[in-house]
Amino acid sequence: MNDKIRNMNSQTSAIYGMAFIGALIYFMQHATSFGTGVLGFFKALVWPAVLVYKLLEFLKM
């Protein structure tokens, strides 16, 4: 059971890591100054939480 949980956590971490890198690249490409680049970094960190929140709000759960 423990190995199954560990494997699932590593898969989730890999998916989050790839999504973070993709979001970071997206936000950095659209940054026009250092400040918007820093803001883009923080947006890339939290966008999955916002996405899940909006999805649950849409599904009314």
CHARMM-style PDB file with segment names, atoms N, HN, CA, C and O in Angstrom:
ATOM      1  N   MET     1       0.824  -1.191   0.000  1.00  0.00      PROA
ATOM      2  CA  MET     1       0.000   0.000   0.000  1.00  0.00      PROA
ATOM      3  C   MET     1       0.869   1.255   0.000  1.00  0.00      PROA
ATOM      4  O   MET     1       0.573   2.220  -0.705  1.00  0.00      PROA
ATOM      5  N   ASN     2       1.925   1.241   0.780  1.00  0.00      PROA
ATOM      6  HN  ASN     2       2.166   0.457   1.352  1.00  0.00      PROA
ATOM      7  CA  ASN     2       2.802   2.397   0.878  1.00  0.00      PROA
ATOM      8  C   ASN     2       3.482   2.713  -0.447  1.00  0.00      PROA
ATOM      9  O   ASN     2       3.634   3.883  -0.798  1.00  0.00      PROA
ATOM     10  N   ASP     3       3.897   1.678  -1.195  1.00  0.00      PROA
ATOM     11  HN  ASP     3       3.774   0.727  -0.910  1.00  0.00      PROA
ATOM     12  CA  ASP     3       4.534   1.876  -2.484  1.00  0.00      PROA
ATOM     13  C   ASP     3       3.560   2.481  -3.485  1.00  0.00      PROA
ATOM     14  O   ASP     3       3.949   3.301  -4.317  1.00  0.00      PROA
ATOM     15  N   LYS     4       2.302   2.083  -3.406  1.00  0.00      PROA
ATOM     16  HN  LYS     4       1.986   1.417  -2.730  1.00  0.00      PROA
ATOM     17  CA  LYS     4       1.292   2.617  -4.312  1.00  0.00      PROA
ATOM     18  C   LYS     4       1.093   4.112  -4.080  1.00  0.00      PROA
ATOM     19  O   LYS     4       0.986   4.883  -5.034  1.00  0.00      PROA
ATOM     20  N   ILE     5       1.044   4.519  -2.822  1.00  0.00      PROA
ATOM     21  HN  ILE     5       1.131   3.894  -2.047  1.00  0.00      PROA
ATOM     22  CA  ILE     5       0.883   5.938  -2.495  1.00  0.00      PROA
ATOM     23  C   ILE     5       2.113   6.719  -2.932  1.00  0.00      PROA
ATOM     24  O   ILE     5       1.986   7.815  -3.479  1.00  0.00      PROA
ATOM     25  N   ARG     6       3.285   6.178  -2.701  1.00  0.00      PROA
ATOM     26  HN  ARG     6       3.387   5.288  -2.256  1.00  0.00      PROA
ATOM     27  CA  ARG     6       4.526   6.846  -3.086  1.00  0.00      PROA
ATOM     28  C   ARG     6       4.589   7.011  -4.596  1.00  0.00      PROA
ATOM     29  O   ARG     6       5.009   8.065  -5.074  1.00  0.00      PROA
ATOM     30  N   ASN     7       4.182   6.000  -5.362  1.00  0.00      PROA
ATOM     31  HN  ASN     7       3.841   5.144  -4.974  1.00  0.00      PROA
ATOM     32  CA  ASN     7       4.192   6.069  -6.819  1.00  0.00      PROA
ATOM     33  C   ASN     7       3.196   7.116  -7.310  1.00  0.00      PROA
ATOM     34  O   ASN     7       3.488   7.857  -8.249  1.00  0.00      PROA
ATOM     35  N   MET     8       2.019   7.182  -6.679  1.00  0.00      PROA
ATOM     36  HN  MET     8       1.782   6.580  -5.916  1.00  0.00      PROA
ATOM     37  CA  MET     8       1.015   8.151  -7.077  1.00  0.00      PROA
ATOM     38  C   MET     8       1.502   9.575  -6.789  1.00  0.00      PROA
ATOM     39  O   MET     8       1.267  10.482  -7.587  1.00  0.00      PROA
ATOM     40  N   ASN     9       2.176   9.772  -5.659  1.00  0.00      PROA
ATOM     41  HN  ASN     9       2.367   9.035  -5.011  1.00  0.00      PROA
ATOM     42  CA  ASN     9       2.707  11.086  -5.317  1.00  0.00      PROA
ATOM     43  C   ASN     9       3.774  11.526  -6.311  1.00  0.00      PROA
ATOM     44  O   ASN     9       3.828  12.700  -6.675  1.00  0.00      PROA
ATOM     45  N   SER    10       4.619  10.608  -6.751  1.00  0.00      PROA
ATOM     46  HN  SER    10       4.575   9.654  -6.455  1.00  0.00      PROA
ATOM     47  CA  SER    10       5.667  10.973  -7.696  1.00  0.00      PROA
ATOM     48  C   SER    10       5.074  11.309  -9.060  1.00  0.00      PROA
ATOM     49  O   SER    10       5.583  12.191  -9.751  1.00  0.00      PROA
ATOM     50  N   GLN    11       4.002  10.619  -9.460  1.00  0.00      PROA
ATOM     51  HN  GLN    11       3.588   9.902  -8.899  1.00  0.00      PROA
ATOM     52  CA  GLN    11       3.343  10.948 -10.727  1.00  0.00      PROA
ATOM     53  C   GLN    11       2.687  12.314 -10.650  1.00  0.00      PROA
ATOM     54  O   GLN    11       2.768  13.100 -11.594  1.00  0.00      PROA
ATOM     55  N   THR    12       2.041  12.598  -9.537  1.00  0.00      PROA
ATOM     56  HN  THR    12       1.975  11.960  -8.770  1.00  0.00      PROA
ATOM     57  CA  THR    12       1.401  13.888  -9.353  1.00  0.00      PROA
ATOM     58  C   THR    12       2.441  15.001  -9.340  1.00  0.00      PROA
ATOM     59  O   THR    12       2.216  16.067  -9.915  1.00  0.00      PROA
ATOM     60  N   SER    13       3.551  14.768  -8.703  1.00  0.00      PROA
ATOM     61  HN  SER    13       3.733  13.903  -8.237  1.00  0.00      PROA
ATOM     62  CA  SER    13       4.621  15.769  -8.661  1.00  0.00      PROA
ATOM     63  C   SER    13       5.185  16.025 -10.054  1.00  0.00      PROA
ATOM     64  O   SER    13       5.480  17.168 -10.405  1.00  0.00      PROA
ATOM     65  N   ALA    14       5.333  14.980 -10.838  1.00  0.00      PROA
ATOM     66  HN  ALA    14       5.092  14.052 -10.553  1.00  0.00      PROA
ATOM     67  CA  ALA    14       5.853  15.149 -12.191  1.00  0.00      PROA
ATOM     68  C   ALA    14       4.883  15.941 -13.062  1.00  0.00      PROA
ATOM     69  O   ALA    14       5.305  16.799 -13.837  1.00  0.00      PROA
ATOM     70  N   ILE    15       3.601  15.663 -12.942  1.00  0.00      PROA
ATOM     71  HN  ILE    15       3.258  14.966 -12.313  1.00  0.00      PROA
ATOM     72  CA  ILE    15       2.598  16.393 -13.722  1.00  0.00      PROA
ATOM     73  C   ILE    15       2.579  17.853 -13.292  1.00  0.00      PROA
ATOM     74  O   ILE    15       2.552  18.746 -14.139  1.00  0.00      PROA
ATOM     75  N   TYR    16       2.595  18.107 -11.983  1.00  0.00      PROA
ATOM     76  HN  TYR    16       2.618  17.381 -11.295  1.00  0.00      PROA
ATOM     77  CA  TYR    16       2.613  19.487 -11.492  1.00  0.00      PROA
ATOM     78  C   TYR    16       3.875  20.200 -11.951  1.00  0.00      PROA
ATOM     79  O   TYR    16       3.824  21.371 -12.328  1.00  0.00      PROA
ATOM     80  N   GLY    17       5.004  19.508 -11.922  1.00  0.00      PROA
ATOM     81  HN  GLY    17       5.045  18.557 -11.616  1.00  0.00      PROA
ATOM     82  CA  GLY    17       6.268  20.109 -12.350  1.00  0.00      PROA
ATOM     83  C   GLY    17       6.253  20.505 -13.812  1.00  0.00      PROA
ATOM     84  O   GLY    17       6.712  21.590 -14.168  1.00  0.00      PROA
ATOM     85  N   MET    18       5.730  19.636 -14.663  1.00  0.00      PROA
ATOM     86  HN  MET    18       5.357  18.755 -14.375  1.00  0.00      PROA
ATOM     87  CA  MET    18       5.647  19.968 -16.089  1.00  0.00      PROA
ATOM     88  C   MET    18       4.675  21.119 -16.327  1.00  0.00      PROA
ATOM     89  O   MET    18       4.936  21.996 -17.151  1.00  0.00      PROA
ATOM     90  N   ALA    19       3.556  21.116 -15.609  1.00  0.00      PROA
ATOM     91  HN  ALA    19       3.344  20.404 -14.941  1.00  0.00      PROA
ATOM     92  CA  ALA    19       2.581  22.200 -15.750  1.00  0.00      PROA
ATOM     93  C   ALA    19       3.177  23.519 -15.252  1.00  0.00      PROA
ATOM     94  O   ALA    19       2.955  24.570 -15.853  1.00  0.00      PROA
ATOM     95  N   PHE    20       3.927  23.462 -14.162  1.00  0.00      PROA
ATOM     96  HN  PHE    20       4.107  22.609 -13.673  1.00  0.00      PROA
ATOM     97  CA  PHE    20       4.580  24.669 -13.643  1.00  0.00      PROA
ATOM     98  C   PHE    20       5.561  25.237 -14.657  1.00  0.00      PROA
ATOM     99  O   PHE    20       5.581  26.444 -14.899  1.00  0.00      PROA
ATOM    100  N   ILE    21       6.367  24.377 -15.246  1.00  0.00      PROA
ATOM    101  HN  ILE    21       6.350  23.396 -15.050  1.00  0.00      PROA
ATOM    102  CA  ILE    21       7.345  24.840 -16.227  1.00  0.00      PROA
ATOM    103  C   ILE    21       6.644  25.443 -17.440  1.00  0.00      PROA
ATOM    104  O   ILE    21       7.067  26.479 -17.953  1.00  0.00      PROA
ATOM    105  N   GLY    22       5.579  24.797 -17.896  1.00  0.00      PROA
ATOM    106  HN  GLY    22       5.235  23.955 -17.479  1.00  0.00      PROA
ATOM    107  CA  GLY    22       4.827  25.335 -19.030  1.00  0.00      PROA
ATOM    108  C   GLY    22       4.218  26.685 -18.717  1.00  0.00      PROA
ATOM    109  O   GLY    22       4.287  27.603 -19.535  1.00  0.00      PROA
ATOM    110  N   ALA    23       3.615  26.817 -17.528  1.00  0.00      PROA
ATOM    111  HN  ALA    23       3.559  26.072 -16.864  1.00  0.00      PROA
ATOM    112  CA  ALA    23       3.020  28.096 -17.125  1.00  0.00      PROA
ATOM    113  C   ALA    23       4.095  29.158 -16.955  1.00  0.00      PROA
ATOM    114  O   ALA    23       3.892  30.313 -17.327  1.00  0.00      PROA
ATOM    115  N   LEU    24       5.230  28.778 -16.398  1.00  0.00      PROA
ATOM    116  HN  LEU    24       5.395  27.840 -16.096  1.00  0.00      PROA
ATOM    117  CA  LEU    24       6.322  29.728 -16.209  1.00  0.00      PROA
ATOM    118  C   LEU    24       6.815  30.262 -17.553  1.00  0.00      PROA
ATOM    119  O   LEU    24       7.027  31.465 -17.708  1.00  0.00      PROA
ATOM    120  N   ILE    25       6.993  29.383 -18.501  1.00  0.00      PROA
ATOM    121  HN  ILE    25       6.821  28.406 -18.375  1.00  0.00      PROA
ATOM    122  CA  ILE    25       7.424  29.817 -19.840  1.00  0.00      PROA
ATOM    123  C   ILE    25       6.385  30.750 -20.448  1.00  0.00      PROA
ATOM    124  O   ILE    25       6.733  31.784 -21.018  1.00  0.00      PROA
ATOM    125  N   TYR    26       5.110  30.387 -20.328  1.00  0.00      PROA
ATOM    126  HN  TYR    26       4.827  29.548 -19.865  1.00  0.00      PROA
ATOM    127  CA  TYR    26       4.047  31.224 -20.880  1.00  0.00      PROA
ATOM    128  C   TYR    26       4.076  32.625 -20.265  1.00  0.00      PROA
ATOM    129  O   TYR    26       4.070  33.622 -20.988  1.00  0.00      PROA
ATOM    130  N   PHE    27       4.107  32.701 -18.934  1.00  0.00      PROA
ATOM    131  HN  PHE    27       4.112  31.892 -18.347  1.00  0.00      PROA
ATOM    132  CA  PHE    27       4.070  33.998 -18.268  1.00  0.00      PROA
ATOM    133  C   PHE    27       5.346  34.803 -18.521  1.00  0.00      PROA
ATOM    134  O   PHE    27       5.284  36.027 -18.633  1.00  0.00      PROA
ATOM    135  N   MET    28       6.496  34.140 -18.613  1.00  0.00      PROA
ATOM    136  HN  MET    28       6.547  33.146 -18.522  1.00  0.00      PROA
ATOM    137  CA  MET    28       7.744  34.863 -18.869  1.00  0.00      PROA
ATOM    138  C   MET    28       7.785  35.428 -20.298  1.00  0.00      PROA
ATOM    139  O   MET    28       8.339  36.503 -20.524  1.00  0.00      PROA
ATOM    140  N   GLN    29       7.205  34.712 -21.247  1.00  0.00      PROA
ATOM    141  HN  GLN    29       6.755  33.839 -21.064  1.00  0.00      PROA
ATOM    142  CA  GLN    29       7.179  35.216 -22.619  1.00  0.00      PROA
ATOM    143  C   GLN    29       6.337  36.478 -22.742  1.00  0.00      PROA
ATOM    144  O   GLN    29       6.598  37.323 -23.598  1.00  0.00      PROA
ATOM    145  N   HSD    30       5.327  36.606 -21.887  1.00  0.00      PROA
ATOM    146  HN  HSD    30       5.115  35.919 -21.191  1.00  0.00      PROA
ATOM    147  CA  HSD    30       4.440  37.755 -21.963  1.00  0.00      PROA
ATOM    148  C   HSD    30       4.831  38.872 -20.991  1.00  0.00      PROA
ATOM    149  O   HSD    30       4.151  39.895 -20.916  1.00  0.00      PROA
ATOM    150  N   ALA    31       5.904  38.680 -20.261  1.00  0.00      PROA
ATOM    151  HN  ALA    31       6.457  37.848 -20.322  1.00  0.00      PROA
ATOM    152  CA  ALA    31       6.355  39.701 -19.314  1.00  0.00      PROA
ATOM    153  C   ALA    31       7.017  40.838 -20.080  1.00  0.00      PROA
ATOM    154  O   ALA    31       7.830  40.614 -20.977  1.00  0.00      PROA
ATOM    155  N   THR    32       6.657  42.057 -19.709  1.00  0.00      PROA
ATOM    156  HN  THR    32       5.997  42.240 -18.980  1.00  0.00      PROA
ATOM    157  CA  THR    32       7.234  43.230 -20.370  1.00  0.00      PROA
ATOM    158  C   THR    32       8.222  43.966 -19.477  1.00  0.00      PROA
ATOM    159  O   THR    32       8.910  44.878 -19.934  1.00  0.00      PROA
ATOM    160  N   SER    33       8.300  43.577 -18.203  1.00  0.00      PROA
ATOM    161  HN  SER    33       7.741  42.835 -17.831  1.00  0.00      PROA
ATOM    162  CA  SER    33       9.258  44.194 -17.286  1.00  0.00      PROA
ATOM    163  C   SER    33       9.656  43.159 -16.238  1.00  0.00      PROA
ATOM    164  O   SER    33       9.114  42.055 -16.187  1.00  0.00      PROA
ATOM    165  N   PHE    34      10.609  43.546 -15.413  1.00  0.00      PROA
ATOM    166  HN  PHE    34      11.049  44.443 -15.455  1.00  0.00      PROA
ATOM    167  CA  PHE    34      11.056  42.649 -14.352  1.00  0.00      PROA
ATOM    168  C   PHE    34       9.916  42.345 -13.380  1.00  0.00      PROA
ATOM    169  O   PHE    34       9.754  41.208 -12.938  1.00  0.00      PROA
ATOM    170  N   GLY    35       9.135  43.364 -13.054  1.00  0.00      PROA
ATOM    171  HN  GLY    35       9.267  44.288 -13.413  1.00  0.00      PROA
ATOM    172  CA  GLY    35       8.025  43.197 -12.115  1.00  0.00      PROA
ATOM    173  C   GLY    35       6.980  42.224 -12.630  1.00  0.00      PROA
ATOM    174  O   GLY    35       6.476  41.396 -11.872  1.00  0.00      PROA
ATOM    175  N   THR    36       6.649  42.316 -13.916  1.00  0.00      PROA
ATOM    176  HN  THR    36       7.059  42.989 -14.532  1.00  0.00      PROA
ATOM    177  CA  THR    36       5.666  41.380 -14.458  1.00  0.00      PROA
ATOM    178  C   THR    36       6.260  39.981 -14.578  1.00  0.00      PROA
ATOM    179  O   THR    36       5.526  38.993 -14.542  1.00  0.00      PROA
ATOM    180  N   GLY    37       7.569  39.888 -14.719  1.00  0.00      PROA
ATOM    181  HN  GLY    37       8.165  40.690 -14.748  1.00  0.00      PROA
ATOM    182  CA  GLY    37       8.219  38.581 -14.716  1.00  0.00      PROA
ATOM    183  C   GLY    37       8.137  37.916 -13.351  1.00  0.00      PROA
ATOM    184  O   GLY    37       7.884  36.715 -13.258  1.00  0.00      PROA
ATOM    185  N   VAL    38       8.351  38.691 -12.290  1.00  0.00      PROA
ATOM    186  HN  VAL    38       8.557  39.667 -12.365  1.00  0.00      PROA
ATOM    187  CA  VAL    38       8.238  38.168 -10.931  1.00  0.00      PROA
ATOM    188  C   VAL    38       6.792  37.768 -10.649  1.00  0.00      PROA
ATOM    189  O   VAL    38       6.535  36.714 -10.069  1.00  0.00      PROA
ATOM    190  N   LEU    39       5.855  38.610 -11.061  1.00  0.00      PROA
ATOM    191  HN  LEU    39       6.063  39.467 -11.533  1.00  0.00      PROA
ATOM    192  CA  LEU    39       4.440  38.292 -10.899  1.00  0.00      PROA
ATOM    193  C   LEU    39       4.092  37.013 -11.663  1.00  0.00      PROA
ATOM    194  O   LEU    39       3.324  36.189 -11.166  1.00  0.00      PROA
ATOM    195  N   GLY    40       4.644  36.840 -12.855  1.00  0.00      PROA
ATOM    196  HN  GLY    40       5.269  37.510 -13.258  1.00  0.00      PROA
ATOM    197  CA  GLY    40       4.420  35.631 -13.644  1.00  0.00      PROA
ATOM    198  C   GLY    40       4.929  34.383 -12.950  1.00  0.00      PROA
ATOM    199  O   GLY    40       4.315  33.320 -13.047  1.00  0.00      PROA
ATOM    200  N   PHE    41       6.051  34.504 -12.247  1.00  0.00      PROA
ATOM    201  HN  PHE    41       6.550  35.367 -12.167  1.00  0.00      PROA
ATOM    202  CA  PHE    41       6.586  33.371 -11.489  1.00  0.00      PROA
ATOM    203  C   PHE    41       5.598  32.941 -10.411  1.00  0.00      PROA
ATOM    204  O   PHE    41       5.322  31.752 -10.249  1.00  0.00      PROA
ATOM    205  N   PHE    42       5.068  33.914  -9.676  1.00  0.00      PROA
ATOM    206  HN  PHE    42       5.292  34.880  -9.807  1.00  0.00      PROA
ATOM    207  CA  PHE    42       4.122  33.580  -8.620  1.00  0.00      PROA
ATOM    208  C   PHE    42       2.798  33.061  -9.184  1.00  0.00      PROA
ATOM    209  O   PHE    42       2.163  32.192  -8.587  1.00  0.00      PROA
ATOM    210  N   LYS    43       2.389  33.590 -10.322  1.00  0.00      PROA
ATOM    211  HN  LYS    43       2.905  34.296 -10.808  1.00  0.00      PROA
ATOM    212  CA  LYS    43       1.184  33.074 -10.968  1.00  0.00      PROA
ATOM    213  C   LYS    43       1.383  31.618 -11.371  1.00  0.00      PROA
ATOM    214  O   LYS    43       0.469  30.804 -11.238  1.00  0.00      PROA
ATOM    215  N   ALA    44       2.566  31.291 -11.861  1.00  0.00      PROA
ATOM    216  HN  ALA    44       3.308  31.952 -11.970  1.00  0.00      PROA
ATOM    217  CA  ALA    44       2.857  29.914 -12.272  1.00  0.00      PROA
ATOM    218  C   ALA    44       2.828  28.966 -11.071  1.00  0.00      PROA
ATOM    219  O   ALA    44       2.503  27.788 -11.221  1.00  0.00      PROA
ATOM    220  N   LEU    45       3.164  29.471  -9.888  1.00  0.00      PROA
ATOM    221  HN  LEU    45       3.428  30.428  -9.767  1.00  0.00      PROA
ATOM    222  CA  LEU    45       3.121  28.630  -8.693  1.00  0.00      PROA
ATOM    223  C   LEU    45       1.701  28.300  -8.260  1.00  0.00      PROA
ATOM    224  O   LEU    45       1.438  27.185  -7.808  1.00  0.00      PROA
ATOM    225  N   VAL    46       0.777  29.257  -8.390  1.00  0.00      PROA
ATOM    226  HN  VAL    46       0.991  30.162  -8.756  1.00  0.00      PROA
ATOM    227  CA  VAL    46      -0.558  29.076  -7.820  1.00  0.00      PROA
ATOM    228  C   VAL    46      -1.647  28.778  -8.838  1.00  0.00      PROA
ATOM    229  O   VAL    46      -2.781  28.516  -8.436  1.00  0.00      PROA
ATOM    230  N   TRP    47      -1.363  28.804 -10.132  1.00  0.00      PROA
ATOM    231  HN  TRP    47      -0.442  29.017 -10.459  1.00  0.00      PROA
ATOM    232  CA  TRP    47      -2.436  28.633 -11.112  1.00  0.00      PROA
ATOM    233  C   TRP    47      -3.146  27.287 -10.993  1.00  0.00      PROA
ATOM    234  O   TRP    47      -4.346  27.246 -11.267  1.00  0.00      PROA
ATOM    235  N   PRO    48      -2.497  26.167 -10.602  1.00  0.00      PROA
ATOM    236  CA  PRO    48      -3.265  24.916 -10.475  1.00  0.00      PROA
ATOM    237  C   PRO    48      -4.352  25.010  -9.404  1.00  0.00      PROA
ATOM    238  O   PRO    48      -5.431  24.443  -9.573  1.00  0.00      PROA
ATOM    239  N   ALA    49      -4.086  25.709  -8.320  1.00  0.00      PROA
ATOM    240  HN  ALA    49      -3.209  26.170  -8.183  1.00  0.00      PROA
ATOM    241  CA  ALA    49      -5.101  25.852  -7.272  1.00  0.00      PROA
ATOM    242  C   ALA    49      -6.289  26.657  -7.787  1.00  0.00      PROA
ATOM    243  O   ALA    49      -7.437  26.320  -7.498  1.00  0.00      PROA
ATOM    244  N   VAL    50      -6.027  27.704  -8.536  1.00  0.00      PROA
ATOM    245  HN  VAL    50      -5.094  27.978  -8.771  1.00  0.00      PROA
ATOM    246  CA  VAL    50      -7.108  28.514  -9.102  1.00  0.00      PROA
ATOM    247  C   VAL    50      -7.901  27.689 -10.114  1.00  0.00      PROA
ATOM    248  O   VAL    50      -9.129  27.768 -10.162  1.00  0.00      PROA
ATOM    249  N   LEU    51      -7.205  26.909 -10.908  1.00  0.00      PROA
ATOM    250  HN  LEU    51      -6.208  26.844 -10.869  1.00  0.00      PROA
ATOM    251  CA  LEU    51      -7.867  26.066 -11.901  1.00  0.00      PROA
ATOM    252  C   LEU    51      -8.809  25.062 -11.237  1.00  0.00      PROA
ATOM    253  O   LEU    51      -9.947  24.896 -11.677  1.00  0.00      PROA
ATOM    254  N   VAL    52      -8.347  24.397 -10.189  1.00  0.00      PROA
ATOM    255  HN  VAL    52      -7.423  24.532  -9.831  1.00  0.00      PROA
ATOM    256  CA  VAL    52      -9.186  23.426  -9.486  1.00  0.00      PROA
ATOM    257  C   VAL    52     -10.367  24.131  -8.828  1.00  0.00      PROA
ATOM    258  O   VAL    52     -11.484  23.616  -8.860  1.00  0.00      PROA
ATOM    259  N   TYR    53     -10.142  25.286  -8.238  1.00  0.00      PROA
ATOM    260  HN  TYR    53      -9.234  25.705  -8.211  1.00  0.00      PROA
ATOM    261  CA  TYR    53     -11.224  26.044  -7.608  1.00  0.00      PROA
ATOM    262  C   TYR    53     -12.301  26.401  -8.639  1.00  0.00      PROA
ATOM    263  O   TYR    53     -13.492  26.211  -8.392  1.00  0.00      PROA
ATOM    264  N   LYS    54     -11.877  26.914  -9.781  1.00  0.00      PROA
ATOM    265  HN  LYS    54     -10.909  27.069  -9.981  1.00  0.00      PROA
ATOM    266  CA  LYS    54     -12.841  27.294 -10.824  1.00  0.00      PROA
ATOM    267  C   LYS    54     -13.578  26.071 -11.357  1.00  0.00      PROA
ATOM    268  O   LYS    54     -14.771  26.149 -11.650  1.00  0.00      PROA
ATOM    269  N   LEU    55     -12.886  24.949 -11.486  1.00  0.00      PROA
ATOM    270  HN  LEU    55     -11.916  24.886 -11.247  1.00  0.00      PROA
ATOM    271  CA  LEU    55     -13.529  23.729 -11.963  1.00  0.00      PROA
ATOM    272  C   LEU    55     -14.596  23.252 -10.980  1.00  0.00      PROA
ATOM    273  O   LEU    55     -15.707  22.907 -11.381  1.00  0.00      PROA
ATOM    274  N   LEU    56     -14.257  23.233  -9.706  1.00  0.00      PROA
ATOM    275  HN  LEU    56     -13.354  23.513  -9.380  1.00  0.00      PROA
ATOM    276  CA  LEU    56     -15.233  22.817  -8.688  1.00  0.00      PROA
ATOM    277  C   LEU    56     -16.391  23.802  -8.600  1.00  0.00      PROA
ATOM    278  O   LEU    56     -17.534  23.403  -8.376  1.00  0.00      PROA
ATOM    279  N   GLU    57     -16.100  25.081  -8.775  1.00  0.00      PROA
ATOM    280  HN  GLU    57     -15.172  25.405  -8.958  1.00  0.00      PROA
ATOM    281  CA  GLU    57     -17.163  26.089  -8.784  1.00  0.00      PROA
ATOM    282  C   GLU    57     -18.097  25.858  -9.970  1.00  0.00      PROA
ATOM    283  O   GLU    57     -19.315  25.978  -9.838  1.00  0.00      PROA
ATOM    284  N   PHE    58     -17.527  25.527 -11.121  1.00  0.00      PROA
ATOM    285  HN  PHE    58     -16.538  25.429 -11.227  1.00  0.00      PROA
ATOM    286  CA  PHE    58     -18.323  25.252 -12.317  1.00  0.00      PROA
ATOM    287  C   PHE    58     -19.195  24.012 -12.118  1.00  0.00      PROA
ATOM    288  O   PHE    58     -20.353  23.983 -12.534  1.00  0.00      PROA
ATOM    289  N   LEU    59     -18.626  22.991 -11.477  1.00  0.00      PROA
ATOM    290  HN  LEU    59     -17.685  23.014 -11.139  1.00  0.00      PROA
ATOM    291  CA  LEU    59     -19.365  21.744 -11.244  1.00  0.00      PROA
ATOM    292  C   LEU    59     -20.278  21.831 -10.033  1.00  0.00      PROA
ATOM    293  O   LEU    59     -21.049  20.910  -9.766  1.00  0.00      PROA
ATOM    294  N   LYS    60     -20.194  22.932  -9.300  1.00  0.00      PROA
ATOM    295  HN  LYS    60     -19.567  23.680  -9.517  1.00  0.00      PROA
ATOM    296  CA  LYS    60     -21.007  23.195  -8.108  1.00  0.00      PROA
ATOM    297  C   LYS    60     -20.849  22.108  -7.048  1.00  0.00      PROA
ATOM    298  O   LYS    60     -21.833  21.567  -6.544  1.00  0.00      PROA
ATOM    299  N   MET    61     -19.612  21.803  -6.723  1.00  0.00      PROA
ATOM    300  HN  MET    61     -18.813  22.243  -7.132  1.00  0.00      PROA
ATOM    301  CA  MET    61     -19.336  20.772  -5.716  1.00  0.00      PROA
ATOM    302  C   MET    61     -19.014  21.415  -4.399  1.00  0.00      PROA
ATOM    303  OT1 MET    61     -18.751  20.717  -3.419  1.00  0.00      PROA
TER     304      MET     61
END
